[in-house]
Amino acid sequence: DGGAIQTVLEKNDLLSPASILQKSSGSSSNSSKPGTPKSLENKRPASSPYAYAWVIGSIHEDRTAYKGFIYNILVAAKVLREKGSTADFVLWAQLSPESKLKGRLPKEDERMLGELGVEIRMLDTVEHESFAQIVYEKFRVLTMTKYKRVMFLDADIMPRTSLDYLFHLSVTNDGSTPLLRPNLILATKGEPCNTALFMVEPSDAGWKLLQDTIARQHREGSKLPYPHFNFTFGWGYSFMNNGDPWQAVVQKKGWRWGFHASHSDQGLMYYWAKFGMKDTSIIIGDILQNFVPGKNGKHEKDFEDDFPTAIENKGLKHLLPPEEPTIRYNCPSAKKKGDWNWFLCNDMPYKHIIHFFGAEKPWQNGLNHTKMSKDWHSQARIWFEHLKNLNIKYDMNLDVDNWQEKHKDLMQESPFGYIAQYKDQSIIINKSANKTATQADKLTESEPVTPQLAGSTNISEDIKTATVDALYSLNDSSYAISSVFDKPKPPTVAYVVSFIKCSGTATHSAGLVDASLVMRHSIHQISARNPDSGSKYDYKMYAIVHRQAGICSKTLKHAGFEIILVDAPVRPEEIRGDHLRREIHTEFCCGHDEFVKLYAYNKIPEDIFVHVDIDFAFFKPMDHLFDAIMYSKDSEEGKRARSLIERERESDQWPDRIDAFITRDWHQTAPNKYPPGYQAGFIVGRRSPEVFDDMIEVIKEGNYSNGWGWSSGWGNKGYGGYVGAMAMQGFVAYYYDHIRPNTTVELNQCRYNHMGTDVRYNKPP
């Protein structure tokens, strides 16, 4: 009966992830606490050992924005079946709390899903629906225990071919070890796990582990200030403490839970799969990594290889689908810009799907949209062609050729937006911790937390006491930043210092307390936490600490800095240039260790950073600098920001895009003798792992010649011969002048990074 449809109303035999956090309005009496596993099973026998699953929420009979996702599932089911998939199709669907539908989808939706063989499983409605809530429902796939494997697909993904080969690569019939582990996640450009597509082995144990993980994290999160998430320990694992960074396609190392949706489904899935189940495959571009339980109870990597090569070595190429034309739209595995074929989608399984994420969904734009790229149009055209075929075959009463004129009701924004917002997560967490909505709404981000000061042997008790008192002064409610949910959260700027060794008056215990607290207080006063400042930007403090300075950096932690322990990003033996390799260790202060400052480009999650020396104080907000980075040159905000910036030379041409603001080390420069260096105590920059990688490669190349003058130093361009030339002072100036020109603005030293000196050359030669 090809047109038959079965609708199953799923009740909470186990509390669902969402229900751990807030009770469903339609919860049944047979709900039980987590810990009494009883799988949510389909009432109809599975026709295949494998299944694809989708989730849709906010379904309402009078609000049709959700229907585009229904159409995409129909297109996905059509493509999968036409390309040879034999798996079952399951849709988990949730009605809006305001809907008058009685536990069923509208009849036309049911009819069409039935025609494509999609089984519908209805979820209980919830009191507060949001993107943050619905993404938890993805994990319902763990309850589908009649299947060996279930693959989840976001409802805005269009497959290009059958993905059944991923099922088959994870199962063998002869007792041999399969290539893929039972669970599979994909890394994308900046995330170690993207839950738009993943595969699991459903099980009661996996479901309970997920529930326990959510309950624990939200219980602990309820004790933290907004946004109730610890970006160091995340869902229960510290990358830094374990020396075990996460990996993504472009960002090779991540040390914090700061990637997109780390506080939500993507962070949860990464923790559950890699550190919880410990029986997981991770595909990172063209690399396959397999993790299994280790002897010490932790995860252990037991395999890593090029994914296509591994398939060929095992003689499994016959499982792969036929090749499809190469695409270049929205490829989540695309490499760093500049790499060979960086823009093409050549890796499996990335090249086998089209993900219309964000506001790029075909049904929301129509084919006549003029602001979309030609690469988007080529894929959207295919999507509409599939829908047109379905429309003709099943009489869907759609006018595909005149979509924008006839179906404006379907071109609305997605019901939940496009990201899991902290405010929605906070509502969920606070309800799960038995807090009232009123209490949740009154939480403030600067809610004081007692500093943890024990365990530091080099800090006297009077310094500890002074630090505590000073920290509480920074949380004074008279200028606490409000996070009431009807107000947008201010954008945050990272203020960063680097700490390389334990010596000098500024870095012994008492001196460091004074310097760090004065700096933080000055930043606090110019931020949005002080209403009198007029600033719209919040702040967060970081200290990039070389491991050799770990002991004396504890003072910074007590003063409110988040500590990031690092090694130097370049070792002398890695430098290919002879002179730099031999002499870099002699450079003033810190030699090659000074390059730890460059980690501000890739280890800080905020979009903008301000890196300064520890002996700094700020007196006025720098919103105009931040705005000039954040907004394009042609926007009203960008134009206004640029008009307020005082530059060293107003005759300089403005860059089209500003990546950094710097000042120059004019104190060491004689006019016309050699180009000025960079003053390494101050930079305002745009976060860019790409720039970090590029800088490190330039340093390793080591193109530096001895001497001073126009033909010496970095690149033989004159950046040498003065204090700091082999390290930050010379390198950064050379990099932005020659490697990445026209991306920086030199600021007026009398206004920014003023050092109490006259930079005019008063006695010309």
Long-range contacts (C-beta under 8 A, 24 or more apart in sequence): 2-115, 2-117, 3-111, 3-114, 3-115, 4-114, 5-110, 5-111, 5-113, 5-114, 5-118, 5-119, 5-120, 6-43, 6-44, 6-119, 6-120, 7-104, 7-105, 7-110, 7-120, 7-121, 7-122, 8-42, 8-43, 8-44, 8-119, 8-120, 8-121, 8-122, 9-103, 9-121, 9-122, 10-40, 10-92, 10-121, 10-122, 10-123, 10-124, 10-140, 11-124, 12-124, 13-38, 13-39, 13-40, 14-38, 14-40, 14-143, 14-207, 14-208, 14-211, 15-211, 16-123, 16-124, 16-136, 16-137, 16-140, 17-136, 17-137, 17-139, 17-210, 17-211, 17-214, 18-126, 18-133, 18-134, 18-136, 18-137, 18-428, 19-124, 19-126, 20-211, 20-214, 20-215, 20-218, 20-432, 21-133, 21-136, 21-214, 21-218, 21-428, 21-429, 21-431, 21-432, 22-126, 22-127, 22-128, 22-133, 22-427, 22-428, 22-431, 22-432, 23-127, 24-124, 24-125, 24-126, 24-127, 25-97, 25-124, 25-125, 25-126, 25-127, 26-103, 26-124, 26-125, 27-124, 28-124, 34-208, 34-211, 34-212, 34-215, 35-208, 35-212, 37-204, 37-205, 37-207, 37-208, 38-204, 39-143, 39-144, 39-145, 39-202, 39-204, 39-207, 40-140, 40-143, 40-144, 41-143, 41-144, 41-145, 41-146, 42-90, 42-119, 42-121, 42-144, 42-146, 44-119, 45-146, 46-88, 46-146, 46-147, 47-88, 48-86, 48-87, 48-88, 48-147, 49-147, 49-148, 49-149, 49-167, 49-171, 50-86, 50-87, 50-88, 50-147, 50-148, 50-149, 50-150, 50-151, 50-164, 50-167, 51-87, 51-88, 51-89, 51-90, 51-144, 51-147, 51-149, 51-150, 51-151, 52-76, 52-77, 52-80, 52-85, 52-87, 52-88, 52-89, 52-90, 52-150, 52-151, 52-152, 52-153, 52-163, 53-89, 53-90, 53-91, 53-92, 53-140, 53-141, 53-144, 53-150, 53-151, 53-152, 53-153, 54-90, 54-91, 54-92, 54-152, 54-153, 54-154, 54-155, 55-91, 55-92, 55-93, 55-94, 55-134, 55-137, 55-138, 55-140, 55-152, 55-155, 56-91, 56-92, 56-93, 56-94, 56-155, 57-93, 57-94, 57-96, 57-123, 57-129, 57-133, 57-134, 57-137, 57-415, 57-416, 58-94, 58-96, 58-129, 58-134, 58-415, 58-416, 59-93, 59-94, 59-95, 59-96, 59-99, 59-101, 59-105, 60-95, 60-96, 60-98, 60-99, 60-101, 61-99, 61-100, 61-101, 61-106, 63-96, 63-412, 63-415, 64-409, 64-410, 64-412, 65-410, 65-412, 65-413, 65-414, 65-415, 66-415, 67-109, 67-363, 67-410, 68-361, 68-363, 68-364, 68-410, 69-155, 69-156, 70-109, 70-112, 70-113, 71-363, 71-387, 72-155, 72-156, 72-157, 72-158, 72-356, 72-361, 72-363, 72-383, 73-113, 73-116, 73-118, 73-155, 74-112, 74-113, 74-116, 74-118, 74-387, 74-390, 75-158, 75-383, 75-386, 75-387, 75-390, 76-153, 76-157, 76-158, 76-159, 77-116, 77-117, 77-118, 78-116, 78-386, 78-389, 78-390, 79-158, 79-159, 79-160, 79-161, 79-386, 80-159, 80-162, 80-163, 81-116, 81-117, 83-159, 83-161, 83-162, 83-321, 84-162, 84-164, 84-321, 85-162, 85-163, 85-164, 86-164, 87-151, 87-164, 87-167, 88-117, 88-119, 88-147, 89-116, 89-117, 89-118, 89-119, 90-118, 90-119, 90-121, 90-144, 90-150, 91-118, 91-119, 91-120, 91-121, 92-121, 92-123, 92-137, 92-140, 93-120, 93-121, 93-122, 93-123, 94-122, 94-123, 94-124, 94-125, 94-126, 94-129, 94-134, 94-137, 95-122, 95-125, 96-125, 96-129, 96-415, 97-125, 97-126, 97-127, 97-129, 99-125, 108-396, 112-390, 112-394, 112-396, 115-394, 128-424, 128-427, 128-428, 128-431, 129-416, 130-416, 130-420, 130-421, 130-424, 130-427, 130-428, 131-416, 131-417, 131-418, 131-419, 131-420, 131-421, 131-424, 132-264, 132-420, 132-421, 132-424, 132-425, 132-428, 133-424, 133-428, 134-416, 135-195, 135-261, 135-264, 135-265, 135-420, 136-214, 136-265, 136-268, 138-195, 138-265, 139-207, 139-210, 139-265, 139-268, 139-269, 141-200, 141-202, 142-200, 142-202, 142-203, 142-206, 142-207, 142-210, 143-202, 143-207, 144-202, 145-202, 145-203, 145-204, 146-202, 147-202, 148-201, 149-182, 149-199, 149-200, 149-201, 150-199, 150-200, 150-202, 151-197, 151-198, 151-199, 152-195, 152-197, 152-198, 152-199, 152-200, 153-196, 153-197, 153-353, 154-195, 154-196, 154-197, 154-355, 154-357, 156-355, 156-356, 156-357, 156-361, 157-196, 157-197, 157-353, 157-354, 157-355, 157-356, 158-353, 158-354, 158-356, 158-379, 158-382, 158-383, 158-386, 159-352, 159-353, 159-354, 160-324, 160-327, 160-351, 160-352, 160-353, 160-354, 161-321, 161-322, 161-324, 161-352, 162-321, 163-349, 163-352, 163-353, 165-319, 165-320, 165-321, 166-199, 166-349, 167-199, 168-319, 169-311, 169-316, 169-319, 170-199, 170-201, 170-281, 179-288, 179-310, 179-311, 179-314, 179-316, 180-281, 180-288, 180-290, 181-279, 181-280, 181-281, 181-290, 181-291, 181-292, 182-279, 182-280, 183-273, 183-277, 183-279, 183-280, 183-281, 184-280, 184-281, 184-282, 184-283, 185-269, 185-270, 185-273, 185-274, 185-280, 185-281, 185-282, 185-283, 186-282, 186-283, 186-332, 186-349, 186-350, 187-247, 187-248, 187-249, 187-282, 187-283, 187-284, 187-285, 188-248, 188-249, 188-332, 188-333, 189-248, 189-249, 189-250, 189-251, 189-332, 189-333, 189-334, 190-248, 190-249, 190-250, 190-251, 190-259, 190-260, 190-689, 191-248, 191-259, 191-260, 191-261, 191-262, 191-266, 192-246, 192-247, 192-248, 192-254, 192-259, 192-270, 192-282, 192-284, 193-266, 193-267, 193-269, 193-270, 193-273, 193-282, 194-266, 194-332, 195-261, 195-265, 195-266, 195-269, 196-332, 196-355, 196-357, 197-349, 197-353, 198-269, 198-273, 206-272, 206-277, 209-272, 209-276, 209-277, 210-268, 210-272, 210-276, 213-268, 213-271, 213-272, 213-276, 214-268, 215-432, 217-268, 218-428, 218-429, 218-432, 218-433, 219-432, 219-433, 221-429, 222-429, 222-430, 222-432, 222-433, 222-435, 224-449, 225-443, 225-444, 225-445, 225-446, 225-447, 225-449, 226-422, 226-426, 226-443, 226-444, 226-445, 226-447, 226-483, 227-263, 227-422, 227-425, 227-426, 227-445, 228-422, 228-425, 228-426, 228-429, 228-430, 229-257, 229-263, 229-422, 229-425, 230-257, 231-256, 231-257, 231-258, 231-262, 231-562, 231-605, 232-256, 232-257, 232-562, 233-257, 234-262, 234-263, 234-267, 234-271, 235-267, 235-268, 235-270, 235-271, 235-272, 235-275, 236-271, 236-275, 237-271, 237-275, 240-564, 240-565, 246-270, 247-284, 248-284, 249-284, 249-285, 249-332, 249-333, 249-334, 249-335, 250-335, 250-336, 250-689, 250-690, 251-602, 251-689, 252-693, 253-602, 255-564, 255-603, 256-564, 256-603, 256-605, 258-605, 259-605, 260-419, 261-419, 261-420, 263-420, 263-422, 263-425, 264-420, 264-425, 265-420, 274-299, 275-299, 283-307, 283-347, 283-348, 283-349, 285-333, 285-335, 285-347, 285-350, 286-333, 286-346, 286-347, 307-347, 307-348, 308-348, 320-348, 321-352, 324-351, 324-352, 326-351, 327-351, 327-354, 327-375, 327-378, 327-379, 328-375, 329-354, 329-373, 329-375, 329-376, 329-378, 329-379, 330-354, 330-355, 330-356, 330-357, 330-360, 330-375, 330-376, 330-379, 336-690, 336-693, 337-690, 354-379, 354-382, 354-383, 356-380, 356-383, 357-418, 358-418, 359-413, 359-418, 361-414, 363-403, 363-407, 363-410, 363-411, 364-410, 364-411, 364-412, 364-413, 364-414, 365-411, 366-403, 366-404, 366-411, 367-403, 367-404, 368-404, 422-489, 423-483, 423-485, 423-489, 426-485, 427-485, 441-484, 441-485, 442-484, 443-483, 444-477, 444-480, 444-481, 444-482, 444-483, 445-480, 445-481, 445-482, 445-483, 445-489, 445-538, 446-474, 446-475, 446-477, 446-480, 446-481, 446-529, 447-475, 447-480, 448-472, 448-475, 451-558, 451-560, 452-558, 453-558, 455-554, 456-554, 456-555, 456-558, 458-509, 458-551, 458-552, 458-554, 459-509, 459-513, 459-554, 459-555, 459-558, 460-509, 460-510, 463-509, 463-510, 463-513, 463-555, 464-558, 466-513, 467-513, 467-517, 467-555, 467-558, 467-559, 470-517, 470-521, 470-559, 471-558, 471-559, 471-560, 473-521, 474-520, 474-521, 474-524, 474-560, 479-524, 479-529, 479-530, 479-531, 479-532, 480-529, 481-527, 481-528, 481-529, 481-538, 489-538, 490-528, 490-536, 490-537, 490-538, 491-536, 491-537, 491-538, 491-607, 491-626, 491-630, 492-537, 492-538, 492-539, 492-540, 492-606, 493-537, 493-538, 493-539, 493-540, 493-606, 493-608, 493-609, 493-610, 493-626, 494-539, 494-540, 494-542, 494-600, 494-604, 494-605, 494-606, 494-608, 494-609, 494-610, 494-687, 495-519, 495-523, 495-539, 495-540, 495-541, 495-542, 495-609, 495-610, 495-612, 496-541, 496-542, 496-543, 496-544, 496-600, 496-604, 496-609, 496-610, 496-611, 496-612, 497-542, 497-543, 497-544, 497-556, 497-561, 497-611, 497-612, 497-613, 497-614, 498-543, 498-544, 498-545, 498-546, 498-594, 498-596, 498-597, 498-599, 498-600, 498-611, 499-543, 499-544, 499-545, 499-546, 499-549, 499-552, 499-553, 499-556, 499-614, 500-546, 500-548, 500-549, 500-589, 500-590, 500-593, 500-594, 500-596, 501-546, 501-548, 501-549, 501-590, 501-593, 502-548, 502-549, 502-551, 502-552, 506-614, 506-615, 507-549, 507-552, 507-614, 508-552, 509-552, 509-555, 512-552, 512-555, 512-556, 512-614, 513-555, 513-559, 515-614, 515-615, 516-555, 516-556, 516-559, 516-561, 516-614, 517-559, 518-617, 519-612, 519-614, 519-616, 519-617, 519-618, 520-559, 520-560, 520-561, 522-616, 522-617, 522-618, 522-619, 523-618, 525-618, 526-618, 526-619, 526-620, 526-621, 526-622, 527-621, 533-621, 534-621, 534-623, 535-621, 535-623, 536-623, 537-621, 537-623, 537-626, 540-606, 542-600, 542-604, 542-609, 544-596, 544-597, 544-599, 544-600, 544-603, 546-593, 546-596, 548-593, 564-599, 564-603, 566-596, 566-599, 566-603, 568-592, 568-593, 568-595, 568-596, 569-595, 569-596, 569-598, 569-599, 569-692, 569-696, 570-595, 570-696, 570-699, 570-700, 574-700, 575-699, 575-700, 575-701, 575-702, 576-700, 576-701, 576-702, 577-701, 577-702, 577-703, 577-704, 578-702, 579-702, 579-704, 579-705, 579-706, 580-702, 580-704, 580-726, 581-702, 583-706, 583-726, 584-726, 584-727, 587-724, 587-725, 587-726, 587-727, 588-723, 588-724, 588-727, 589-724, 589-727, 590-727, 591-726, 591-727, 592-727, 594-680, 594-724, 594-727, 594-728, 595-696, 595-699, 595-727, 595-728, 595-731, 597-680, 597-728, 598-692, 598-695, 598-696, 599-692, 600-683, 600-685, 601-685, 601-687, 601-688, 601-689, 601-691, 601-692, 601-695, 602-687, 602-688, 602-689, 602-692, 602-693, 604-687, 605-687, 606-687, 607-686, 607-687, 608-684, 608-685, 608-686, 608-687, 609-684, 609-685, 609-687, 610-682, 610-683, 610-684, 610-685, 611-682, 611-683, 611-685, 612-681, 612-682, 613-681, 613-682, 616-681, 616-682, 622-684, 625-661, 625-684, 626-684, 628-658, 628-661, 628-745, 629-658, 629-659, 629-684, 629-686, 632-657, 633-657, 645-745, 645-747, 646-747, 646-748, 646-751, 646-752, 647-745, 647-746, 647-747, 647-748, 648-746, 648-747, 648-748, 648-749, 649-746, 652-745, 652-746, 653-742, 654-745, 655-742, 655-743, 655-744, 655-745, 656-742, 657-743, 658-686, 658-743, 658-744, 658-745, 659-685, 659-686, 659-688, 659-691, 659-740, 659-743, 659-744, 660-684, 660-685, 660-686, 660-736, 660-743, 660-744, 660-745, 661-685, 661-744, 661-745, 661-746, 661-747, 661-752, 662-732, 662-736, 662-744, 662-745, 662-746, 662-747, 663-746, 663-747, 663-749, 663-752, 663-753, 664-733, 664-746, 664-749, 665-722, 665-724, 665-729, 665-733, 666-749, 666-759, 667-755, 667-757, 667-759, 668-722, 668-723, 668-729, 669-722, 670-761, 670-765, 671-761, 671-764, 671-765, 673-708, 673-709, 674-708, 674-709, 674-710, 674-712, 674-713, 674-718, 674-719, 674-720, 674-721, 674-722, 675-710, 675-717, 675-718, 675-719, 675-733, 675-737, 676-733, 677-719, 677-722, 677-724, 677-725, 677-729, 677-730, 677-733, 678-728, 678-729, 678-730, 678-731, 678-732, 678-733, 678-736, 679-729, 679-749, 679-753, 679-755, 680-724, 680-727, 680-728, 680-729, 680-732, 681-753, 682-752, 682-753, 683-732, 691-740, 694-739, 694-740, 695-731, 695-735, 698-731, 698-735, 698-739, 699-731
